[in-house]
């Protein structure tokens, strides 16, 4: 009985190859056509996510600045008598003395906050108003307009004594957009004005196309910073900014935004849609070209595949079948075919001739593999450390601190000089300690006043050979997992000499004052299990343990624990002082 499965089994390899190629090709062509339309949405989504993350980052920074200004004003209003004294002074002399003191204080402190435009103070019972601005202006009319608006604004609102509203409000004064925050002490008010254009100015240089724009919008979807695109192209600024959207009448724009948590405004980016999809027409042409070419070249490709692949492959399979049956004298004849199959045939014939010799050299190959693995482990360089070090040098160069640049560069030169010569099995202890000091000097510049360290080693152990990077790896692990911006970290390296019945040993103790090993990590380390996770953490520990096993076998070991006094991590390595004797073992 005829069945599709039976026909497929009896079909020739040529027919199977044709059908298989069509089965693989047609879905790919369909996917290419679908991808042409789907790519537009993917590109938009990726661009939107990228700009959204950037906007959230800057909004958080702006919120932090606004919170600092708000906290400062609440401190002036709620602690001491800087603001409250203005409402409590009875005589004119005392009032003006307190006023002059507060004016000088605000005039000095205003420069501490970059986005702020001006501070202002209003005493209700005296109807006295004064302001402190970063930019002195002689426009009396404009100052009067701002003063009258703020006084009316204060009379129309209610403020809690000694505290702020905790929300920066949007106001428009004389066609200029501002954010305002006011706190109260008695019947005296302290407030701050921020020009919205100044708040968004750092983002003007973003690469969002020739016609792109970054702006602030209020909760009603109206721009509150300088904008030319919203009115010209009819762009809608929605209040819900969870997803991106396309807007615009004459020209389409991708709109993404991030709301502020400290004020009733949001930060929005308008990216021209044609700027995002600039390369897609070119890709579309490529898709259609590939589709047409696929139908033209499939028959030619199938024939060429038969002649260049199937025929030589059958010859090779026949020879391999004979070898499997025990005919070790069989050889592959692949003349008049492609160079690759000639190479395969020659390699197969050479393999059969050399099989006995390879059996003899198996042990030597294993030893060579072990040495190569040891050298590879020793030459691992952390790219993040290298990039962070270059970043420190760059920042020092910006502030022209040439003395620290010289120290950092010399430490970096010595560090990499040691790394590039550490492809040997052993180095003197003094070189390893000097390399560790250079590493700590570099990290000390990265974490100023947050890193302290001591290294104690007897002079008579200076020339004892040890594997390179074993001490520096654990010190690096401590800095990576224990350094924080809250408390300084102290790292202590102690070298001791031990005499035992089985021979002389050296104990290397490394302690830090961090949070120590987590319980699950410590249990795995003590049990000898791997603690490397999917992010690659603790690879330094695995590296040291692996190299010690390759060099010493069971003669060296590491003890992990948490210090009972400082609660930080504690590592003790016991290694022989004579590696030559251990190798003869």
N, C-alpha and C positions, 0 to 999 in steps of 0.2 A: 504494500500500500504506500502510495506517495505521501510523504509528509515533508514540511519545510525543514525540520531538523535533520531528517535523513538525507535530503538533497544537500543541505549545507555540509554534512559530514563527507559526502561522496564528491563534493565539488573540488576542483583543482585548486592548488595554492594560488594560481594566477587569479581565478575568479574570487577567491577569498580575499586576496590582496586588493582587488578593485573595489569590492563591496566594502571592505574595511576602510579603505581610504575615503570613499564617499561618505560612509557613516561618520568618520572623524571630521571630514571637511565641511559637510553641509551644516551641522550645528555650529561650527566655528564661524562660517559665513553669516549665519543667522545672528549669532552673538555679536559679530562685528557691526551688523546693521543696527541691532538693538542698542549696542554700546554707543553708537553715534548720537542717539537721542538721550540715553541715560547719562552719558558723560557730562552733559550740560548741568544736570541736577547735582551730580557728584562734585563737579568743580565749584559750583555755587556753594554747596554745603561746606566744602573744605575751606574755601575762602572766608565764609561767614564764621565758621568755628575759630579760624585763626584770628580774625579781627575781634571777635567777641571775647576771646581770652585776653587779648591785648587791652580791650576797653575795660574789662573787669579789673585787670591789674592796675590800670591808671585810676579807675574810679576808687578802688580801695586805697590807693595812695592819696587821692584827693580827700577822701573821707577821713583818712588819718590826719591830714593837715587841718581840715575843718574841726575835727575833734580836739586837736591840740589848741586851736584858737579858742574854742568854746570852753575848754578846761581852764585856760588861762584867765578868761573873763570871769568864770565862776569863782576862781581862786581870788581874784581882785575883789569881787563882790561879796564873797562869803567868808573870807579869812582876813583878819586885821581890820583896819579902819580906812583903807585907801579910798574906797568909794562911799562907805557909810558915813564918814566924817563930813562929807559935803552936805548931807541932809541934817546933820546934828549940830553943826557949828552955828552959834547964835549971833556972834559979832561978825561984822564984815571983815575985820582983820584976820580972824581965825579962818573964816570961809575962804578968803583969797590965798592964805598960806596953804591950806589943804588943797586948793585948786591948783596952785603952782606945783606942789609936790606930785599930785596925780598927773599933771600935764607932763612933767619931766620923766616920770616913770613910764608912761605910755609912749612918749616920744623916743625913749631909749629902747623899749621892748618891741616896738612895731617892726623893727628891722629883723627880728628873729623869725618872722613868719612871712614867707615869700608871697603867697597869693593875696594877702590882705591889701586893700587899698587905703583904708583909713579907719581909725578909732574915733568915736564921738561920745560925749558925756552931756547929759541933760539933767539939770536940777529943777524939779517941777515947781516947788514953792517959791523959788527965786526967778523962775523962767530964764535960767541961764544956760546957754549952749556953747560948747566949744568942741573942736575936732582936731585930730592929729592925722595928717596925711603924709604918705611917702613922697608924693609929688606936690610941691608947692605951686599953687595956681593963683594968679592975680585976678581971675574972673570973679568979681564980687557977685554978679548976678547969678552965676551958676552955683556959687556957695550958698547964696540965700535960698535958691530953689531947693537944694538938697536939705538945708536946715529946716525949712518950712515943711517939707515932706516928712522928714523924720519925726518932727514934733507932732504933726498930725497923726502919723503912724503910731507913735507911742500912746497918744490919747485914745486911739481907737482900739487898742489891745489891752490885755490883762497879763501881768507878769507876776510870777511867784517870787517872793522876797528871797534873795540869796541864791537863786537857782535860775537856770536858763530853760528855755522851751525845748532845748535839745534838738531842734529842727531848724535848719537854715531855710529861710523863706526867700522866694523870688519876688523882687520888686523892680519897677521901671521908673527911673527918675530922670526927667528931662531927656527922654528918648535913649537913655543909657541903661543897660540891664545890670542888675546887681543881685548878690545874695546878701541877706541881712540877718544878724543874730543879736538879740538884746537880752541883757540880764538886769535885775533890779536889786537895789539895796536901799531900803527906806523909800523916799520919793526921788531918788537919784537913779538914773539909768545909764548903763554902759553898753555900747554896741559896737559892731564891726561891719564894715561894708567890703565886699569883694566884687570887683569887676569880672563878669563872667568871661569876657574875652581873655583876660589874664589867666583865668583858670584853664582854658582850653588851648592857650598859646603853645605849650610844649608839644602838642600833637599835630601842629600845623605842617610839620615836615614829613609826615608819614607818606609812604609810597602807595597811594590809593588811586592812581591814574591821574591824567592831566586835569580832569574835571571833577575829581573827588573832593570830599569835604568832611571835616570833623566839627561837630557843633554840640551845644547844649540845648535841651528842650525841657519845658516845664511839663507838669502833669496833664495839661490840656493839649499836649502835642504841638505846642508853638515854639519856634526857635527863640532862645534867649541869649544867643551869642551871634556874632556876625555871620550871616549866611546869604549866599547869592543864589543857591540852587533850589531851595524850598519853594519860593514864590515863582521863580522863572519856569520850573518844570512841574509844578503842582505836586510835589512830593508830600505824602502823608507821614507824619511822625506819630505812630501808634503808641499808646501807653503800655501795652503788653509787649515786652521785649524778650519773651522766652525763646522765640524762633525768629529767624530772618524772614524777610519778605521783599518782594519786588514792587516798586512804586515809581510813579512818574508818568507824565502825559506825553510830552514830545520825545523824551529820552528816558529809558529805564535805568533805575538805580537799585542796587542791592543795599538794603537798610538793615543794619544791626545796631544794637544798643545795649547799655548796661545801666540800671538804675542806681542812684545813690542811696545809701542808708542813713545819711546825715542831713539830707536836704530834699526838698520837693522838686528834683530835677533829675535828668538822665543824660548820659553821654552817648551820642549817636555818631555813626560813621556812614557816609553815603559813598558807595563805590560804583562807578559806571559799569553797567552790565557789559558793554562792549569791551571794556578793559579786561574783565574777567574771562570773556570768551574769545579773546583776540586770536588764539591759536587753533580754536576748534574748526573753523572752515578749512584750514589746511589739513587737519586730521580727517575731516569728512571726505575730502578728495582722495586721501590715501586709502580710506576704507572702501570706497567704490572701485578704485583701481585694483586693490587686492581681490575683491569679489570677482571682477571680470577675469583677472589673470588666473584665478584659481580654476575656473571652468576651461580655460584654454590650455593650461599646462598640466592638468591632471593626467590625460592619456600619455603625453610625452614623458612625464615623470614616472608613470607606471612601467613603461617599456624600459626606460633607462635603469629603473630600480631592479627589474628582472635580470637584465644583462650584467649589471655591475654588483648586485647584491645576492640575488637568489641562486644563480648558477655557482658562483664561488662558495656560497654558504653550503650548498648541497655537497660539494666536494669535501669541504672541511668536516661536515657532519659524518660523512661516510668514513673518513679516516679516524675520527674520534670514536666511532662505533667499533672499529677494529681494535683500537687501543683498549677500549673497555672490555673487549672479549679476550684480551691477553696478548695481542699481537703488537709487542713493543717495537718491532722493526718497521712499522708502518710510518710513512712520511706523507706530508701534504704536498700535492702538485698544484700550484696556483700560478702557473705561467700565463702570460697574455691576459692578465686581469689588472685591476686597479692596484696602486701602490700600497694602499692600506691592507688589502688582503694578502698581498705578497709579504708585507711586514708581519701579519698575523701568522701566515704559514711558516715564515722563517723563525719567528719566535717560538711557535709550537714545536718545530723540529729541533731547535736548539734546547728547548725545555726537556724534551725526551732524551737528548744526548747528555744533558747535564744533571739529570735527576739524582744520580748516585753521588755526584760531587756535592750537590746541594744538601744532601742528607748529612754528609760529613761536616759541612759548615754551618749547620743549624745553630749549634751552641755559640759559635762566634757571632752570628747574626743577632742572637738574643742579647749578647753582651754589648754589641754596638748600639742596639736599640735602647738598652738601659742607659748608656752614656749619653746618647742623643736626648733622651728624655730629661736627664739631669741637667744638661746644658740649656734646654728649652725652659725648664722651670726657673733656672737662675737668671735668665735673660728677660723674664717678664717685667715689663715697665708699665706702671699705672698711667694711662693717658690723662686722667683727670688731674693727677698731681702735676704733670708737665704743663697742662693748660692753666691750672691755678697759679703756678709759679710765674709763667709768662704774664698772666694778668696782674700779679703783684708788681713785677718789674715795670709793666706799662703804667700802672697807677703811680709808682714812685717817679717815673720819668715825667708824668704830667705835673707833679708838684715839685719837680726839679730837686729831689732829694738824692743828690749824686752819691753821697757817702753811703747811704743804704743800698743804692743801686750797685755800687762796687762790692759791698759785702754780699748782697744777694747773688750777684753774678759769679763771684768767686766760689761761694758755697755751691751754686748750681753746677759750675765747671767741675769742682771736686766730686760732686755727687754723681754726675754722668761719667766722669773719668773712671770712677770705681765701678759703675754699672757695666761699662763697656769692656772692662778687663776682668769682670767677675765670672767669666765663662770657664774658670778653673774650679777644681773640686774644693780647694781650701785656700784661705788667705790668713795672714797673721791677725791675731785678735786686735792688735792696735789699729790695723787698717779698718776692720769692721767697726770698731768703736768710733774712729774718726769719721767714717761714713755716716754713722748714726748721728753724730754731732752735727754734721753738715745738714742732714735731713731735718733735725730739730731746729737749727737756725733758720732754715727756710720756712718751716711751719710757724716759728715764733713771729716772723714778719707777717704771716697770714693771719695769725690770731694774737695780736699785740695785747700784752698784759693778761692773757687768758691761758698761757702755757708756761709751766715751770718744769725744769728737769735737772736731774743729777745723775752722773755716771761715776761709779766707784769701781776701780779695778786695780789689783796689785801690779806693780811694775814688772815683777818676775814672770807674769803670765802674758806679757805683751806679745811675745813671739810664738805663742801656742797657736797652732793651726786650727781653724774652725771653718765650717762651710760658710760661704758669703751670704749676706742678707738675712741670716736667721734672727739676729737681734733687731735689725731695722724693720723687719716685717712685723714683729709683734709691737714695736713702738708705733709703727704706722697704723696697726689695727686699733691701738688704744686711742690715737688721735681721731681716727675715723668714727669710732663709736662712742667716745666719751667726751670730746670737746663740745661744750655748749657756750652760749653767750651769757649764761647766768652766773656760773661759778668758774673760777680758774681751775685748770687741771694740772696736777703734778704727776710727773712720770719719774720713776726711780729705777735705775739699772745697777745691779750689784753682781760682781763677779767674785767667786770664791773657789779655792782649791781644796779638793777632797782626796784623801788617801784611803783606798779600800783594799780588801784582800785580792780582788780580781784585777787591780791596777789603779792608776791615778785617774781621777775624774775632775771635771770642772762643772760647777753649778752656776748657771746664769739665771738670776732672778729679775723679773720685770714686774713692777707694780704701778698702778695708777689710782687716782682718787675719784674715778668716775662712778657710775652706777653699778659696775660689775657685770658679770655674765648673767643672763637670764637663766632661770632654773632649768628650762628644757634644753637650752644650749649647753649649759654646764653638764647636765646628765649625759648628753650625747658625746661631749668631749671626753669625759671620764670613761665612757664605755668604748671609746675608740671609733665612734660612728661619725660619718661625714655630716658637717653642719652647713654646708654650702646650700643656699637657697636659690630660687629662680632669678634673683637679681644679682647673683654672683658674690654675695657677702660672705666673709670669712674665707675667701680663697687664699688669703695670706697664710692662715693657719694650716690649711690643707697643703699649701706649697711647702712650708717648712717641714711638716710631718713626712711628706713624701720624700723629700731630699734626705732627711735623716735616715729613713728606712733604706734608701738606696746606698747611702755611704756607710752606715754603721750596722744595719740590721737591727738586732735586738739589744745591742750594747748602748744605745742612746734612747732616751724617753723624755716625755714632757708631762708635767703635773699641772693641772688646771684647778683653780680655786678662787674664791672671793675673800679678800682680806677682812678679818674680823673687826679691825679698828676703823679703817677708812671705808670699808664696804666696796672698795674698788676691785678691779680684776687683778689676779696674781698668777703669774706663770713662772714655773721653774723648769729649766732644761738641764738635764744631766748628760754630758757628752764626754767621751774619752779625750785625754790630752795628747794621745799618740795615735793618730788615725792610721799610721802605717802598720802598727801592730794589729789593729782591728781588721785591716784589709787582709793580712796574712791569716787571720782567724778563719 
